[in-house]
Amino acid sequence: MIEIHNIQKSFSGVKVLNGISGIFESGKTNLLLGASGTGKSVLLQCIVGLIKPDLGSITYDGKVFTNNKLDLKQEIRRKIGMLFQGSALFDSMNVEENVEFPLRMLTPMSKEERRERVEFCLKRVGLENAGKKMPSEISGGMKKRVGIARAIAPNSRYLFCDEPNSGLDPLTAIKIDELIYELTKEYDITTVIVTHDMNSVMEIGDNIMFLHKGNKLWEGGREEIMDTKVPELREFIFASSLMRAAKKVDEELGSLDELSTIQNGREPEGEKPQE
Ligand SMILES: Nc1ncnc2c1ncn2[C@@H]1O[C@H](COP(=O)(O)OP(=O)(O)OP(=O)(O)O)[C@@H](O)[C@H]1O
């Protein structure tokens, strides 16, 4: 579990994060949702320690990451896996070597142990036959899979993904989302995902934090987000014509349901009979 409290960050006097607090639980996919420029990536970078917040605290499983103790920071960093937007694979290394890299850097594993772990991780992400390929020889979706295998290889307890399905076709994007979701549950990882994709929200949003102009305006699960009354979030969700259509169908199905209840001689739920 990761807890953030009152995270604030300004650049050149311009406030980008305005006191964000929240809890990211383990075994859950926690989404940072919002339009471009709302501070999602800056918050993610603060949480992983790439940017120092001006104020606020970040705690990983009870250990305070923001207390400047180098040993502790390094201990936590070893448990962090990152999936970058463009996958960020090393072009000069083949797929196996990319996945092996953090094992060489962060663990005392022997060569044989590393080989077994790489094999296991590549199999888990469905790339058992791609180990010898170079990044330039594989598709965008496969690159994301390699990035995921590399991120989880050292038994990471925390997984951070910056727009994991950017640049992918919708079907591949869903598969990548599903893979991240399954791994989160399987290994009880605390996963934090930056996204502005409503498909991801509806598919894998266990816990969603909606950011707007550096403020947290809403937090909740995918089953409640469509009913939000927060105007900025409603505007964000229904900016997509697909989501507007989905809402319309939902409302029409609701009306049909109500109609059939009345036709069957029962009162619609929530309505009291007239005296
Ligand atoms: N290193 C930096 N120096 C100055 N300003 C920055 C820096 N990093 C981010 N910003 C500014 O902070 C604001 C929030 O940026 P951020 O990248 O977090 O947005 P975002 O919500 O992730 O958007 P997107 O979805 O487009 O990536 C933007 O106005 C951006 O220009």
The ligand as a Tripos MOL2 file, in Angstrom:
@<TRIPOS>MOLECULE
LIG
   31    33     1     0     0
SMALL
NO_CHARGES

@<TRIPOS>ATOM
      1 N1          9.8940   19.7080  -15.2310 N.pl3     1 LIG1
      2 C1          8.9180   20.5880  -15.4050 C.ar      1 LIG1
      3 N2          9.1920   21.9170  -15.3910 N.ar      1 LIG1
      4 C2          8.2130   22.8340  -15.5440 C.ar      1 LIG1
      5 N3          6.9090   22.5300  -15.7190 N.ar      1 LIG1
      6 C3          6.5820   21.2380  -15.7420 C.ar      1 LIG1
      7 C4          7.5590   20.1950  -15.5930 C.ar      1 LIG1
      8 N4          6.9180   18.9950  -15.6440 N.ar      1 LIG1
      9 C5          5.6100   19.2660  -15.8330 C.ar      1 LIG1
     10 N5          5.4070   20.5980  -15.8940 N.ar      1 LIG1
     11 C6          4.1030   21.2620  -16.0700 C.3       1 LIG1
     12 O1          3.2170   20.7220  -15.1030 O.3       1 LIG1
     13 C7          1.8990   20.6400  -15.6350 C.3       1 LIG1
     14 C8          1.3830   19.2250  -15.4530 C.3       1 LIG1
     15 O2          2.1000   18.3670  -16.3160 O.3       1 LIG1
     16 P1          1.8960   16.7870  -16.3550 P.3       1 LIG1
     17 O3          2.9160   16.2430  -17.3080 O.co2     1 LIG1
     18 O4          1.9060   16.2380  -14.9880 O.co2     1 LIG1
     19 O5          0.4440   16.6670  -16.9720 O.3       1 LIG1
     20 P2         -0.3520   15.3500  -17.3000 P.3       1 LIG1
     21 O6         -1.6440   15.4400  -16.5700 O.co2     1 LIG1
     22 O7          0.4700   14.1470  -17.0640 O.co2     1 LIG1
     23 O8         -0.6170   15.5520  -18.8560 O.3       1 LIG1
     24 P3         -0.4520   14.5140  -20.0960 P.3       1 LIG1
     25 O9         -1.6430   13.6000  -20.0150 O.co2     1 LIG1
     26 O10        -0.5110   15.4080  -21.2880 O.co2     1 LIG1
     27 O11         0.8590   13.8200  -19.9500 O.co2     1 LIG1
     28 C9          1.9830   21.0770  -17.0840 C.3       1 LIG1
     29 O12         1.5600   22.4090  -17.1650 O.3       1 LIG1
     30 C10         3.4520   20.9410  -17.4070 C.3       1 LIG1
     31 O13         3.8340   21.8790  -18.3750 O.3       1 LIG1
@<TRIPOS>BOND
     1     1     2 1
     2     2     3 ar
     3     2     7 ar
     4     3     4 ar
     5     4     5 ar
     6     5     6 ar
     7     6     7 ar
     8     6    10 ar
     9     7     8 ar
    10     8     9 ar
    11     9    10 ar
    12    10    11 1
    13    11    12 1
    14    11    30 1
    15    12    13 1
    16    13    14 1
    17    13    28 1
    18    14    15 1
    19    15    16 1
    20    16    17 2
    21    16    18 1
    22    16    19 1
    23    19    20 1
    24    20    21 2
    25    20    22 1
    26    20    23 1
    27    23    24 1
    28    24    25 2
    29    24    26 1
    30    24    27 1
    31    28    29 1
    32    28    30 1
    33    30    31 1
@<TRIPOS>SUBSTRUCTURE
     1 LIG1         1 GROUP 0 **** ****
